[in-house]
Amino acid sequence: MIVHATDLLAWIETNLPDLDTDRYHPWTSGPTPPGAPTARIEVTITSLGHEVRRVCVRLSAEPIEPTTPSPRPR
């Protein structure tokens, strides 16, 4: 059971896909760079007498090496 917000954070971290640390930086929010693996976390909060609230967080892990090819010299 998740009792505190830190429990929720620990659960999310445990359930994110493992990353190859030689190929990717840690998970982060923000713009998704080309070639980055992504994860989407959706949270719904329901409580008697309150409207349902939802939030979606998109995470990505930037590749350490760029994945887009360099332009060819002319």
KOLKOLMI-959511 format. One record per residue: residue number from 1; z, y, x of N, C-alpha, C in turn. Coordinates in steps of 0.02 Angstrom, whole numbers, padded with zeros to 5 digits, always signed. Layout:
BEGIN
+-----+--------+--------+--------+--------+--------+--------+--------+--------+--------+
|  nr |     nw |     nv |     nu |    caw |    cav |    cau |     cw |     cv |     cu |
+-----+--------+--------+--------+--------+--------+--------+--------+--------+--------+
| NUM |      Z |      Y |      X |      Z |      Y |      X |      Z |      Y |      X |
...
+-----+--------+--------+--------+--------+--------+--------+--------+--------+--------+
This chain:
BEGIN
+-----+--------+--------+--------+--------+--------+--------+--------+--------+--------+
|  nr |     nw |     nv |     nu |    caw |    cav |    cau |     cw |     cv |     cu |
+-----+--------+--------+--------+--------+--------+--------+--------+--------+--------+
|   1 | +00000 | -00059 | +00042 | +00000 | +00000 | +00000 | +00000 | +00062 | +00044 |
|   2 | -00038 | +00111 | +00023 | -00041 | +00175 | +00060 | +00012 | +00221 | +00030 |
|   3 | +00060 | +00241 | +00071 | +00116 | +00282 | +00048 | +00107 | +00355 | +00069 |
|   4 | +00083 | +00366 | +00129 | +00076 | +00433 | +00157 | +00003 | +00446 | +00176 |
|   5 | -00014 | +00509 | +00184 | -00082 | +00527 | +00205 | -00099 | +00495 | +00272 |
|   6 | -00050 | +00488 | +00316 | -00063 | +00456 | +00381 | -00082 | +00383 | +00372 |
|   7 | -00056 | +00350 | +00320 | -00076 | +00281 | +00306 | -00149 | +00278 | +00286 |
|   8 | -00170 | +00327 | +00245 | -00240 | +00330 | +00224 | -00286 | +00341 | +00285 |
|   9 | -00267 | +00387 | +00328 | -00306 | +00400 | +00388 | -00311 | +00338 | +00432 |
|  10 | -00255 | +00303 | +00441 | -00255 | +00242 | +00481 | -00300 | +00189 | +00449 |
|  11 | -00299 | +00183 | +00383 | -00340 | +00135 | +00348 | -00414 | +00151 | +00358 |
|  12 | -00432 | +00215 | +00352 | -00502 | +00235 | +00362 | -00523 | +00219 | +00433 |
|  13 | -00483 | +00237 | +00483 | -00501 | +00224 | +00553 | -00510 | +00149 | +00565 |
|  14 | -00468 | +00108 | +00535 | -00472 | +00036 | +00543 | -00537 | +00008 | +00513 |
|  15 | -00559 | +00038 | +00459 | -00616 | +00011 | +00422 | -00683 | +00043 | +00440 |
|  16 | -00683 | +00094 | +00483 | -00747 | +00120 | +00507 | -00779 | +00069 | +00553 |
|  17 | -00845 | +00064 | +00553 | -00877 | +00017 | +00600 | -00859 | +00034 | +00672 |
|  18 | -00850 | -00018 | +00712 | -00837 | -00007 | +00784 | -00900 | +00022 | +00816 |
|  19 | -00889 | +00067 | +00863 | -00944 | +00098 | +00899 | -00946 | +00072 | +00970 |
|  20 | -01006 | +00066 | +00997 | -01015 | +00050 | +01068 | -01000 | +00114 | +01107 |
|  21 | -00943 | +00116 | +01140 | -00922 | +00178 | +01174 | -00966 | +00196 | +01233 |
|  22 | -01008 | +00151 | +01255 | -01056 | +00168 | +01308 | -01117 | +00203 | +01279 |
|  23 | -01126 | +00197 | +01213 | -01186 | +00226 | +01181 | -01172 | +00284 | +01134 |
|  24 | -01110 | +00288 | +01107 | -01096 | +00339 | +01056 | -01030 | +00375 | +01070 |
|  25 | -01029 | +00439 | +01051 | -00967 | +00478 | +01051 | -00926 | +00455 | +00990 |
|  26 | -00862 | +00475 | +00986 | -00821 | +00455 | +00928 | -00848 | +00484 | +00862 |
|  27 | -00825 | +00454 | +00807 | -00843 | +00478 | +00740 | -00822 | +00550 | +00732 |
|  28 | -00863 | +00590 | +00698 | -00847 | +00660 | +00685 | -00884 | +00682 | +00622 |
|  29 | -00860 | +00736 | +00591 | -00896 | +00765 | +00534 | -00941 | +00820 | +00561 |
|  30 | -00986 | +00842 | +00520 | -01033 | +00894 | +00542 | -01104 | +00870 | +00536 |
|  31 | -01151 | +00910 | +00561 | -01221 | +00890 | +00556 | -01233 | +00823 | +00590 |
|  32 | -01276 | +00782 | +00560 | -01292 | +00716 | +00588 | -01350 | +00723 | +00637 |
|  33 | -01337 | +00707 | +00701 | -01391 | +00710 | +00750 | -01440 | +00652 | +00741 |
|  34 | -01502 | +00659 | +00764 | -01550 | +00604 | +00760 | -01524 | +00541 | +00795 |
|  35 | -01534 | +00484 | +00763 | -01514 | +00420 | +00793 | -01441 | +00404 | +00788 |
|  36 | -01403 | +00444 | +00751 | -01331 | +00432 | +00746 | -01314 | +00383 | +00690 |
|  37 | -01269 | +00335 | +00702 | -01244 | +00295 | +00647 | -01202 | +00340 | +00601 |
|  38 | -01201 | +00324 | +00538 | -01164 | +00365 | +00490 | -01117 | +00322 | +00448 |
|  39 | -01066 | +00355 | +00421 | -01020 | +00323 | +00374 | -01003 | +00374 | +00320 |
|  40 | -00996 | +00350 | +00259 | -00980 | +00393 | +00203 | -00915 | +00369 | +00173 |
|  41 | -00867 | +00415 | +00166 | -00802 | +00399 | +00138 | -00795 | +00437 | +00072 |
|  42 | -00781 | +00401 | +00018 | -00773 | +00432 | -00047 | -00702 | +00420 | -00071 |
|  43 | -00669 | +00474 | -00093 | -00601 | +00469 | -00118 | -00600 | +00498 | -00189 |
|  44 | -00570 | +00461 | -00234 | -00561 | +00484 | -00303 | -00486 | +00486 | -00317 |
|  45 | -00464 | +00542 | -00343 | -00393 | +00550 | -00360 | -00388 | +00556 | -00436 |
|  46 | -00350 | +00510 | -00465 | -00337 | +00512 | -00537 | -00262 | +00518 | -00547 |
|  47 | -00242 | +00562 | -00592 | -00171 | +00572 | -00605 | -00165 | +00593 | -00678 |
|  48 | -00119 | +00562 | -00714 | -00109 | +00576 | -00785 | -00100 | +00651 | -00796 |
|  49 | -00139 | +00678 | -00842 | -00133 | +00748 | -00859 | -00174 | +00795 | -00815 |
|  50 | -00212 | +00767 | -00768 | -00253 | +00808 | -00723 | -00325 | +00783 | -00724 |
|  51 | -00371 | +00828 | -00710 | -00441 | +00808 | -00705 | -00450 | +00762 | -00645 |
|  52 | -00499 | +00718 | -00650 | -00516 | +00674 | -00594 | -00546 | +00718 | -00539 |
|  53 | -00524 | +00706 | -00478 | -00549 | +00743 | -00421 | -00581 | +00695 | -00372 |
|  54 | -00637 | +00717 | -00344 | -00674 | +00674 | -00297 | -00692 | +00715 | -00235 |
|  55 | -00694 | +00680 | -00179 | -00717 | +00711 | -00117 | -00757 | +00658 | -00079 |
|  56 | -00807 | +00681 | -00044 | -00848 | +00637 | -00002 | -00850 | +00666 | +00068 |
|  57 | -00836 | +00625 | +00117 | -00839 | +00646 | +00187 | -00892 | +00604 | +00221 |
|  58 | -00938 | +00637 | +00255 | -00990 | +00602 | +00293 | -00974 | +00609 | +00367 |
|  59 | -00972 | +00553 | +00401 | -00958 | +00552 | +00473 | -01019 | +00526 | +00509 |
|  60 | -01025 | +00546 | +00572 | -01078 | +00519 | +00614 | -01052 | +00515 | +00685 |
|  61 | -01086 | +00475 | +00725 | -01067 | +00466 | +00795 | -01129 | +00484 | +00837 |
|  62 | -01124 | +00539 | +00872 | -01181 | +00563 | +00911 | -01196 | +00516 | +00969 |
|  63 | -01260 | +00499 | +00978 | -01278 | +00457 | +01036 | -01262 | +00495 | +01100 |
|  64 | -01239 | +00459 | +01151 | -01225 | +00490 | +01216 | -01290 | +00511 | +01248 |
|  65 | -01341 | +00468 | +01243 | -01408 | +00484 | +01269 | -01451 | +00504 | +01210 |
|  66 | -01492 | +00556 | +01217 | -01536 | +00575 | +01161 | -01582 | +00517 | +01141 |
|  67 | -01594 | +00512 | +01076 | -01636 | +00457 | +01052 | -01707 | +00480 | +01037 |
|  68 | -01719 | +00545 | +01039 | -01786 | +00570 | +01027 | -01825 | +00570 | +01092 |
|  69 | -01887 | +00549 | +01091 | -01925 | +00547 | +01154 | -01939 | +00618 | +01181 |
|  70 | -01941 | +00623 | +01246 | -01957 | +00688 | +01277 | -02031 | +00702 | +01267 |
|  71 | -02048 | +00766 | +01263 | -02119 | +00782 | +01256 | -02158 | +00760 | +01318 |
|  72 | -02218 | +00736 | +01307 | -02259 | +00714 | +01363 | -02286 | +00774 | +01401 |
|  73 | -02285 | +00772 | +01467 | -02314 | +00827 | +01505 | -02390 | +00828 | +01495 |
|  74 | -02419 | +00886 | +01495 | -02492 | +00892 | +01486 | -02525 | +00906 | +01551 |
+-----+--------+--------+--------+--------+--------+--------+--------+--------+--------+
